[in-house]
């Protein structure tokens, strides 16, 4: 009978150890199933640091030289206007130049009183968006001076486009704030349910959005000088206790 004692003891200890491991597994499984999903939001109001303003100027005449002379005068008037609003020459570039001959239009259509149409786009790029905005508010002065132009993109609301380019400078601080607010929300939930917040189970930092500060109908973010940067972080926390 002694020969059966040692194997029996070993078998008993093995069954006991297996039972303990299975119990721990069930306990760990139940613990991993207890979690809360929360969101944290961080926002900053920012001001655009770059402005782009395309100005398309058009001149028409039956004589090509006369049309070109008229274009040169309107371009010079536009440059003077921009200079009076603190926009330097090196911030102005010629983006496109096009000449159309209506007599060469093979699609026909209604006859035009002017044979030649010249269009030229001046692109203004400024790191002083407030000065550019002030100039755009007085673009009517150019019209009064006889400049025929389109302010802004050909198909759009018109006016300058305002960009915020320093998003990377805000990301670390805003992500930390959003995660901290998510933790606060998890602790409030855990306190109400008699639990404690454990480790992070899963996290998604979310996508940064640049939104208009004033979301008025028909107004887009790129047309506003002031903007809101927002990020929403989604975090899953394990619950303990």
KOLGUSE-533718 format. One record per residue: residue number from 0; residue in three letters; chain; x, y, z of N, C-alpha, C, CB in turn. Coordinates in steps of 0.1 Angstrom, whole numbers. Glycine has a CB too. Layout:
REM residues N
NODE i aa ch n.px n.py n.pz ca.px ca.py ca.pz c.px c.py c.pz cb.px cb.py cb.pz
NODE NUM ALA A X Y Z X Y Z X Y Z X Y Z .
...
***
This chain:
REM residues 241
NODE i aa ch n.px n.py n.pz ca.px ca.py ca.pz c.px c.py c.pz cb.px cb.py cb.pz
NODE 0 UNK A 8 -12 0 0 0 0 9 12 0 -9 0 12 .
NODE 1 UNK A 21 11 6 29 23 6 33 27 -8 42 20 14 .
NODE 2 UNK A 33 17 -18 37 20 -31 27 29 -38 39 7 -39 .
NODE 3 UNK A 14 29 -33 4 37 -39 3 51 -33 -9 31 -38 .
NODE 4 UNK A 10 53 -21 8 66 -13 15 78 -21 15 64 0 .
NODE 5 UNK A 27 76 -25 34 87 -32 27 92 -45 48 84 -35 .
NODE 6 UNK A 23 82 -54 16 87 -66 2 94 -62 13 75 -75 .
NODE 7 UNK A -4 88 -52 -17 94 -48 -15 108 -43 -24 86 -37 .
NODE 8 UNK A -5 111 -36 -2 124 -31 1 134 -42 10 124 -21 .
NODE 9 UNK A 9 129 -52 13 137 -63 0 140 -71 23 130 -72 .
NODE 10 UNK A -9 130 -73 -21 132 -81 -30 142 -74 -28 119 -83 .
NODE 11 UNK A -30 141 -61 -39 150 -53 -34 165 -54 -40 146 -39 .
NODE 12 UNK A -21 166 -53 -15 180 -54 -17 186 -68 0 179 -50 .
NODE 13 UNK A -16 177 -78 -18 182 -92 -32 187 -94 -14 171 -102 .
NODE 14 UNK A -42 179 -88 -56 183 -90 -58 196 -82 -65 172 -85 .
NODE 15 UNK A -52 198 -71 -54 210 -63 -48 222 -70 -47 208 -49 .
NODE 16 UNK A -36 220 -76 -29 231 -83 -37 235 -95 -15 227 -87 .
NODE 17 UNK A -42 224 -102 -51 227 -114 -63 235 -111 -54 214 -121 .
NODE 18 UNK A -69 231 -99 -81 238 -95 -78 253 -92 -87 231 -83 .
NODE 19 UNK A -67 255 -85 -63 269 -82 -61 277 -95 -50 269 -74 .
NODE 20 UNK A -54 271 -105 -51 278 -117 -64 281 -125 -42 270 -126 .
NODE 21 UNK A -73 271 -125 -86 274 -132 -94 285 -124 -94 261 -132 .
NODE 22 UNK A -93 285 -111 -100 295 -104 -94 309 -106 -100 292 -89 .
NODE 23 UNK A -81 310 -107 -75 322 -110 -79 327 -124 -60 321 -109 .
NODE 24 UNK A -79 317 -133 -83 320 -147 -97 326 -148 -82 308 -156 .
NODE 25 UNK A -106 320 -141 -120 325 -141 -121 339 -135 -129 316 -133 .
NODE 26 UNK A -113 341 -124 -113 354 -117 -107 364 -126 -105 353 -104 .
NODE 27 UNK A -96 361 -133 -90 371 -142 -99 374 -154 -76 366 -147 .
NODE 28 UNK A -106 363 -158 -115 365 -169 -127 374 -166 -121 352 -174 .
NODE 29 UNK A -132 372 -153 -143 381 -149 -138 395 -147 -149 376 -136 .
NODE 30 UNK A -125 397 -143 -120 410 -141 -118 417 -154 -106 409 -133 .
NODE 31 UNK A -113 410 -164 -111 416 -178 -124 420 -184 -103 407 -187 .
NODE 32 UNK A -135 413 -180 -148 417 -185 -154 429 -179 -158 405 -184 .
NODE 33 UNK A -149 433 -168 -154 445 -161 -146 457 -165 -154 443 -146 .
NODE 34 UNK A -152 465 -174 -145 477 -178 -155 488 -182 -135 474 -190 .
NODE 35 UNK A -150 500 -182 -159 511 -186 -152 519 -198 -161 521 -174 .
NODE 36 UNK A -161 523 -207 -156 531 -219 -160 546 -217 -161 525 -232 .
NODE 37 UNK A -150 554 -217 -153 569 -215 -146 577 -225 -148 573 -200 .
NODE 38 UNK A -150 589 -227 -145 599 -236 -140 611 -229 -155 602 -248 .
NODE 39 UNK A -129 616 -234 -123 629 -229 -122 639 -240 -110 627 -222 .
NODE 40 UNK A -126 651 -238 -125 661 -249 -116 673 -244 -139 667 -251 .
NODE 41 UNK A -108 677 -254 -99 689 -251 -101 699 -263 -84 685 -250 .
NODE 42 UNK A -102 712 -260 -104 722 -270 -95 734 -268 -119 726 -271 .
NODE 43 UNK A -91 740 -279 -83 752 -278 -89 762 -289 -68 750 -281 .
NODE 44 UNK A -90 775 -285 -93 785 -295 -80 790 -301 -102 796 -289 .
NODE 45 UNK A -79 790 -314 -67 794 -321 -70 805 -331 -59 782 -327 .
NODE 46 UNK A -59 812 -336 -60 822 -346 -52 817 -358 -55 836 -341 .
NODE 47 UNK A -57 818 -370 -50 814 -382 -36 821 -383 -58 817 -395 .
NODE 48 UNK A -26 814 -388 -13 820 -389 -8 821 -403 -3 812 -381 .
NODE 49 UNK A -17 817 -413 -14 818 -427 -26 821 -434 -7 805 -432 .
NODE 50 UNK A -25 831 -444 -37 834 -452 -33 834 -467 -42 848 -448 .
NODE 51 UNK A -42 829 -475 -40 828 -490 -52 836 -496 -39 814 -495 .
NODE 52 UNK A -49 845 -506 -59 853 -512 -57 854 -527 -60 867 -505 .
NODE 53 UNK A -63 846 -535 -62 847 -550 -71 858 -555 -65 834 -557 .
NODE 54 UNK A -65 866 -563 -72 877 -569 -71 876 -584 -67 891 -565 .
NODE 55 UNK A -83 872 -591 -83 870 -605 -87 883 -612 -92 859 -609 .
NODE 56 UNK A -79 889 -620 -81 901 -627 -84 899 -642 -69 911 -626 .
NODE 57 UNK A -94 905 -647 -98 903 -661 -98 916 -669 -112 896 -662 .
NODE 58 UNK A -92 916 -681 -92 927 -690 -97 923 -704 -78 934 -691 .
NODE 59 UNK A -105 931 -710 -111 927 -724 -110 939 -733 -125 922 -722 .
NODE 60 UNK A -108 936 -746 -108 946 -756 -107 940 -770 -95 956 -754 .
NODE 61 UNK A -111 947 -780 -110 942 -794 -95 942 -799 -118 950 -803 .
NODE 62 UNK A -87 950 -792 -73 951 -796 -65 944 -785 -68 966 -798 .
NODE 63 UNK A -56 935 -789 -49 927 -779 -39 936 -771 -41 916 -785 .
NODE 64 UNK A -33 946 -778 -23 954 -771 -31 963 -761 -16 963 -781 .
NODE 65 UNK A -43 968 -764 -50 976 -755 -55 968 -743 -63 982 -762 .
NODE 66 UNK A -59 955 -746 -63 947 -734 -51 944 -725 -68 933 -740 .
NODE 67 UNK A -39 942 -731 -27 940 -722 -24 953 -714 -15 936 -731 .
NODE 68 UNK A -25 964 -721 -22 977 -713 -32 979 -702 -23 989 -723 .
NODE 69 UNK A -44 975 -704 -54 977 -694 -51 967 -682 -68 974 -699 .
NODE 70 UNK A -47 955 -686 -43 945 -676 -32 950 -667 -40 931 -682 .
NODE 71 UNK A -21 956 -674 -10 960 -667 -14 971 -657 1 966 -676 .
NODE 72 UNK A -23 980 -661 -27 991 -652 -35 985 -640 -36 1001 -660 .
NODE 73 UNK A -43 975 -642 -51 970 -631 -42 962 -622 -62 961 -636 .
NODE 74 UNK A -32 955 -627 -23 948 -618 -15 958 -610 -13 939 -627 .
NODE 75 UNK A -10 969 -616 -3 978 -608 -12 985 -597 3 989 -617 .
NODE 76 UNK A -24 988 -601 -33 993 -591 -36 984 -579 -47 997 -597 .
NODE 77 UNK A -36 971 -582 -38 961 -572 -26 959 -563 -41 947 -579 .
NODE 78 UNK A -14 960 -569 -2 959 -561 -1 971 -551 11 959 -570 .
NODE 79 UNK A -4 983 -556 -4 995 -548 -14 994 -537 -7 1008 -556 .
NODE 80 UNK A -26 989 -540 -36 987 -530 -31 977 -519 -49 981 -536 .
NODE 81 UNK A -25 966 -523 -20 956 -513 -9 962 -505 -16 944 -520 .
NODE 82 UNK A 0 970 -511 11 976 -504 6 986 -494 20 984 -514 .
NODE 83 UNK A -5 993 -496 -11 1002 -487 -17 995 -475 -22 1010 -493 .
NODE 84 UNK A -18 982 -476 -23 974 -465 -13 964 -459 -36 965 -469 .
NODE 85 UNK A 0 969 -460 11 962 -454 14 948 -460 9 960 -439 .
NODE 86 UNK A 11 947 -472 14 934 -479 26 937 -489 2 929 -487 .
NODE 87 UNK A 37 931 -486 49 933 -494 49 926 -507 61 928 -486 .
NODE 88 UNK A 58 931 -516 58 926 -530 62 911 -530 69 934 -538 .
NODE 89 UNK A 71 907 -521 75 893 -521 64 883 -516 87 891 -512 .
NODE 90 UNK A 52 889 -512 41 881 -508 31 879 -519 34 887 -496 .
NODE 91 UNK A 34 885 -531 25 885 -542 32 877 -554 21 899 -546 .
NODE 92 UNK A 25 867 -559 31 860 -570 20 859 -581 36 846 -566 .
NODE 93 UNK A 25 857 -594 15 855 -605 13 840 -606 21 861 -618 .
NODE 94 UNK A 1 836 -604 -2 822 -604 -6 816 -618 -14 819 -594 .
NODE 95 UNK A -14 825 -625 -18 820 -639 -20 832 -648 -31 812 -638 .
NODE 96 UNK A -19 830 -661 -21 840 -671 -27 833 -683 -7 848 -675 .
NODE 97 UNK A -38 839 -687 -45 833 -699 -51 843 -708 -57 823 -693 .
NODE 98 UNK A -50 841 -721 -55 849 -731 -65 842 -740 -44 856 -740 .
NODE 99 UNK A -77 847 -742 -87 840 -750 -91 849 -762 -100 837 -742 .
NODE 100 UNK A -92 843 -774 -96 850 -786 -110 845 -789 -86 847 -798 .
NODE 101 UNK A -120 853 -788 -134 849 -790 -136 845 -805 -143 859 -786 .
NODE 102 UNK A -129 851 -814 -130 847 -828 -125 833 -831 -123 857 -837 .
NODE 103 UNK A -116 828 -822 -111 815 -824 -119 804 -817 -96 814 -820 .
NODE 104 UNK A -130 808 -811 -138 799 -803 -146 791 -813 -148 807 -794 .
NODE 105 UNK A -143 778 -814 -149 769 -824 -163 765 -820 -140 757 -827 .
NODE 106 UNK A -167 767 -808 -180 763 -803 -190 774 -806 -179 760 -788 .
NODE 107 UNK A -186 785 -812 -196 795 -816 -202 802 -804 -207 789 -824 .
NODE 108 UNK A -215 803 -804 -222 810 -793 -225 825 -797 -214 809 -780 .
NODE 109 UNK A -230 832 -787 -233 846 -789 -221 854 -792 -241 852 -777 .
NODE 110 UNK A -221 863 -801 -209 871 -804 -206 880 -792 -211 880 -816 .
NODE 111 UNK A -193 882 -789 -188 890 -778 -184 904 -783 -176 883 -770 .
NODE 112 UNK A -187 914 -775 -183 928 -779 -168 930 -779 -189 938 -770 .
NODE 113 UNK A -161 921 -772 -146 922 -771 -140 909 -776 -142 925 -756 .
NODE 114 UNK A -131 910 -785 -125 898 -791 -115 892 -781 -117 902 -804 .
NODE 115 UNK A -107 899 -775 -96 894 -766 -100 895 -751 -83 900 -769 .
NODE 116 UNK A -98 885 -744 -100 885 -729 -88 880 -722 -113 876 -725 .
NODE 117 UNK A -82 888 -714 -70 884 -707 -73 882 -692 -58 894 -708 .
NODE 118 UNK A -70 871 -686 -72 869 -672 -59 865 -665 -82 858 -669 .
NODE 119 UNK A -56 871 -653 -44 869 -646 -47 868 -631 -33 880 -649 .
NODE 120 UNK A -41 858 -624 -44 856 -610 -32 860 -602 -48 842 -607 .
NODE 121 UNK A -34 869 -593 -23 872 -583 -26 865 -570 -23 888 -580 .
NODE 122 UNK A -17 857 -566 -18 850 -553 -11 857 -542 -13 835 -555 .
NODE 123 UNK A -18 861 -532 -12 867 -520 -11 857 -509 -21 880 -516 .
NODE 124 UNK A 1 856 -504 4 847 -493 10 854 -482 14 835 -497 .
NODE 125 UNK A 3 855 -470 8 863 -459 7 855 -446 -1 876 -458 .
NODE 126 UNK A 17 857 -438 18 852 -424 12 862 -414 32 848 -420 .
NODE 127 UNK A 6 872 -419 -1 882 -411 -16 882 -416 5 896 -412 .
NODE 128 UNK A -24 872 -412 -37 870 -417 -46 882 -413 -43 858 -411 .
NODE 129 UNK A -44 889 -402 -53 900 -398 -51 911 -408 -49 904 -383 .
NODE 130 UNK A -39 914 -412 -37 925 -422 -44 921 -435 -22 927 -424 .
NODE 131 UNK A -43 908 -439 -49 904 -452 -64 905 -451 -45 890 -455 .
NODE 132 UNK A -70 901 -439 -84 902 -437 -89 917 -438 -88 896 -423 .
NODE 133 UNK A -81 926 -432 -84 940 -433 -84 945 -447 -75 948 -424 .
NODE 134 UNK A -75 940 -455 -74 944 -469 -86 939 -477 -61 939 -476 .
NODE 135 UNK A -90 926 -474 -101 920 -481 -114 927 -478 -102 906 -478 .
NODE 136 UNK A -115 933 -467 -127 941 -463 -129 954 -471 -127 944 -448 .
NODE 137 UNK A -118 958 -478 -118 971 -485 -116 968 -500 -108 981 -479 .
NODE 138 UNK A -118 956 -505 -115 953 -518 -124 961 -528 -117 938 -521 .
NODE 139 UNK A -135 966 -523 -144 975 -531 -137 987 -536 -156 979 -523 .
NODE 140 UNK A -126 991 -529 -118 1003 -534 -112 1000 -548 -107 1007 -524 .
NODE 141 UNK A -108 987 -550 -102 983 -563 -113 984 -574 -96 969 -562 .
NODE 142 UNK A -125 980 -570 -136 980 -580 -139 995 -584 -149 973 -575 .
NODE 143 UNK A -139 1003 -574 -141 1018 -577 -130 1024 -586 -142 1025 -564 .
NODE 144 UNK A -118 1018 -585 -107 1023 -593 -107 1017 -607 -94 1020 -586 .
NODE 145 UNK A -117 1008 -610 -118 1003 -623 -112 989 -625 -113 1012 -633 .
NODE 146 UNK A -108 983 -614 -102 969 -615 -113 959 -615 -92 967 -603 .
NODE 147 UNK A -113 951 -626 -123 940 -627 -117 927 -622 -128 938 -642 .
NODE 148 UNK A -122 922 -611 -116 911 -604 -126 902 -597 -106 916 -594 .
NODE 149 UNK A -121 890 -594 -128 881 -585 -120 878 -573 -131 867 -593 .
NODE 150 UNK A -126 880 -561 -118 879 -548 -120 865 -543 -123 890 -538 .
NODE 151 UNK A -110 857 -542 -111 844 -537 -111 833 -548 -123 842 -528 .
NODE 152 UNK A -114 821 -544 -115 810 -554 -126 813 -563 -116 797 -547 .
NODE 153 UNK A -124 808 -576 -135 810 -586 -148 804 -582 -130 804 -599 .
NODE 154 UNK A -148 792 -576 -160 786 -571 -159 784 -556 -162 772 -578 .
NODE 155 UNK A -165 793 -549 -165 793 -534 -171 806 -529 -150 792 -529 .
NODE 156 UNK A -170 807 -515 -176 819 -509 -169 832 -511 -177 816 -494 .
NODE 157 UNK A -157 831 -516 -149 844 -519 -141 848 -507 -158 855 -523 .
NODE 158 UNK A -132 857 -509 -123 862 -498 -111 853 -496 -131 863 -486 .
NODE 159 UNK A -103 856 -486 -91 849 -483 -94 835 -477 -82 856 -474 .
NODE 160 UNK A -85 826 -478 -85 813 -470 -75 814 -459 -81 801 -480 .
NODE 161 UNK A -80 811 -447 -72 812 -434 -69 798 -429 -80 820 -424 .
NODE 162 UNK A -56 796 -427 -51 783 -423 -44 784 -409 -41 777 -433 .
NODE 163 UNK A -45 773 -402 -37 771 -389 -28 760 -391 -47 769 -377 .
NODE 164 UNK A -15 763 -391 -4 754 -394 4 748 -382 5 760 -404 .
NODE 165 UNK A 0 753 -370 8 749 -358 1 738 -350 11 761 -350 .
NODE 166 UNK A -6 729 -356 -14 719 -349 -4 710 -341 -22 711 -358 .
NODE 167 UNK A 7 706 -346 16 697 -339 21 703 -326 28 694 -348 .
NODE 168 UNK A 22 716 -325 26 722 -312 15 720 -301 28 737 -314 .
NODE 169 UNK A 3 718 -305 -8 716 -295 -11 702 -291 -20 723 -300 .
NODE 170 UNK A -6 693 -300 -11 679 -298 -7 672 -285 -5 670 -309 .
NODE 171 UNK A 6 673 -280 9 666 -267 1 671 -256 24 668 -264 .
NODE 172 UNK A 0 684 -254 -8 690 -243 -23 686 -244 -6 705 -242 .
NODE 173 UNK A -28 687 -256 -43 684 -257 -46 670 -255 -47 689 -271 .
NODE 174 UNK A -37 661 -260 -39 646 -257 -38 643 -243 -29 638 -265 .
NODE 175 UNK A -29 649 -235 -28 647 -221 -41 652 -214 -15 654 -215 .
NODE 176 UNK A -46 663 -218 -58 669 -212 -70 660 -215 -60 683 -217 .
NODE 177 UNK A -71 655 -227 -83 647 -231 -82 634 -223 -83 644 -246 .
NODE 178 UNK A -70 628 -222 -69 615 -215 -72 617 -200 -55 609 -216 .
NODE 179 UNK A -68 629 -194 -71 632 -180 -85 633 -178 -63 644 -176 .
NODE 180 UNK A -92 639 -187 -107 641 -185 -114 628 -187 -112 651 -195 .
NODE 181 UNK A -109 619 -195 -115 606 -196 -113 598 -183 -108 598 -208 .
NODE 182 UNK A -101 600 -177 -99 593 -164 -108 598 -154 -84 595 -160 .
NODE 183 UNK A -111 611 -154 -120 617 -144 -134 611 -146 -121 632 -145 .
NODE 184 UNK A -138 610 -158 -152 604 -161 -152 589 -156 -155 605 -176 .
NODE 185 UNK A -141 582 -158 -141 568 -154 -141 567 -139 -128 561 -159 .
NODE 186 UNK A -135 576 -132 -135 576 -117 -149 579 -112 -124 585 -112 .
NODE 187 UNK A -156 588 -118 -169 591 -114 -178 579 -116 -175 603 -122 .
NODE 188 UNK A -177 572 -127 -185 560 -129 -182 549 -119 -183 555 -143 .
NODE 189 UNK A -169 547 -117 -164 537 -107 -169 540 -93 -149 536 -108 .
NODE 190 UNK A -169 552 -89 -173 556 -76 -188 554 -74 -170 571 -73 .
NODE 191 UNK A -196 556 -85 -210 554 -84 -214 539 -84 -217 561 -96 .
NODE 192 UNK A -205 531 -89 -208 516 -90 -200 509 -79 -204 511 -103 .
NODE 193 UNK A -194 516 -70 -186 509 -59 -174 502 -64 -195 499 -52 .
NODE 194 UNK A -168 506 -75 -156 500 -80 -144 510 -80 -158 495 -94 .
NODE 195 UNK A -133 505 -84 -121 514 -86 -116 513 -100 -110 510 -75 .
NODE 196 UNK A -110 523 -105 -104 524 -118 -91 517 -118 -103 538 -123 .
NODE 197 UNK A -89 507 -128 -77 500 -129 -69 505 -141 -79 485 -130 .
NODE 198 UNK A -62 496 -147 -53 499 -158 -62 502 -171 -43 488 -161 .
NODE 199 UNK A -55 508 -181 -61 510 -194 -62 497 -201 -53 521 -202 .
NODE 200 UNK A -74 494 -206 -76 482 -214 -74 484 -229 -91 476 -211 .
NODE 201 UNK A -79 496 -233 -77 500 -247 -79 515 -248 -87 492 -256 .
NODE 202 UNK A -72 521 -257 -72 535 -259 -72 539 -274 -61 542 -251 .
NODE 203 UNK A -79 550 -277 -79 555 -290 -78 571 -289 -92 551 -299 .
NODE 204 UNK A -67 576 -293 -65 591 -291 -75 600 -299 -51 594 -294 .
NODE 205 UNK A -81 594 -309 -91 602 -317 -84 610 -328 -99 611 -308 .
NODE 206 UNK A -92 618 -335 -87 626 -346 -88 641 -343 -95 623 -359 .
NODE 207 UNK A -78 648 -346 -78 663 -343 -87 669 -354 -64 669 -343 .
NODE 208 UNK A -96 678 -350 -104 685 -359 -102 700 -357 -119 682 -357 .
NODE 209 UNK A -102 708 -369 -101 722 -368 -115 727 -373 -89 728 -377 .
NODE 210 UNK A -122 734 -364 -136 737 -367 -137 753 -366 -145 731 -356 .
NODE 211 UNK A -148 758 -372 -150 772 -372 -154 776 -357 -161 777 -382 .
NODE 212 UNK A -149 787 -353 -153 792 -339 -167 796 -339 -144 804 -335 .
NODE 213 UNK A -172 802 -350 -186 806 -351 -192 798 -363 -187 821 -354 .
NODE 214 UNK A -199 787 -360 -204 778 -370 -217 783 -376 -207 764 -365 .
NODE 215 UNK A -216 794 -383 -228 800 -389 -231 793 -402 -226 816 -392 .
NODE 216 UNK A -244 793 -406 -248 786 -419 -241 792 -431 -263 787 -421 .
NODE 217 UNK A -235 783 -439 -228 788 -451 -214 792 -449 -236 799 -457 .
NODE 218 UNK A -210 793 -437 -196 797 -434 -187 785 -431 -196 807 -422 .
NODE 219 UNK A -176 784 -438 -167 773 -436 -155 777 -427 -162 768 -450 .
NODE 220 UNK A -149 767 -422 -138 769 -413 -126 777 -419 -132 756 -408 .
NODE 221 UNK A -123 774 -432 -112 781 -438 -114 795 -441 -108 773 -451 .
NODE 222 UNK A -127 800 -440 -130 814 -443 -130 822 -430 -143 815 -450 .
NODE 223 UNK A -127 816 -419 -128 823 -406 -114 824 -400 -137 815 -396 .
NODE 224 UNK A -111 836 -395 -98 838 -389 -96 831 -376 -96 853 -386 .
NODE 225 UNK A -107 830 -368 -107 823 -355 -113 809 -356 -114 831 -344 .
NODE 226 UNK A -106 799 -350 -110 785 -351 -109 778 -338 -100 778 -361 .
NODE 227 UNK A -115 766 -337 -115 758 -326 -108 745 -330 -129 755 -320 .
NODE 228 UNK A -98 741 -322 -91 728 -324 -97 718 -313 -75 729 -323 .
NODE 229 UNK A -101 707 -317 -108 697 -308 -102 683 -310 -123 697 -310 .
NODE 230 UNK A -101 676 -299 -97 662 -300 -106 654 -290 -82 659 -298 .
NODE 231 UNK A -110 643 -294 -118 634 -285 -111 621 -283 -133 632 -290 .
NODE 232 UNK A -107 618 -271 -100 605 -268 -110 595 -262 -88 607 -259 .
NODE 233 UNK A -109 583 -267 -118 572 -262 -109 562 -254 -126 565 -273 .
NODE 234 UNK A -112 559 -242 -104 551 -233 -112 541 -226 -95 559 -223 .
NODE 235 UNK A -108 528 -226 -114 518 -218 -106 515 -206 -117 505 -227 .
NODE 236 UNK A -112 516 -194 -105 513 -181 -110 500 -175 -106 525 -172 .
NODE 237 UNK A -102 492 -170 -106 480 -162 -111 485 -149 -94 470 -160 .
NODE 238 UNK A -121 478 -144 -127 482 -130 -123 471 -120 -143 483 -131 .
NODE 239 UNK A -119 475 -109 -115 466 -98 -124 467 -86 -100 469 -94 .
NODE 240 UNK A -125 457 -79 -133 457 -66 -147 453 -69 -132 470 -60 .
***
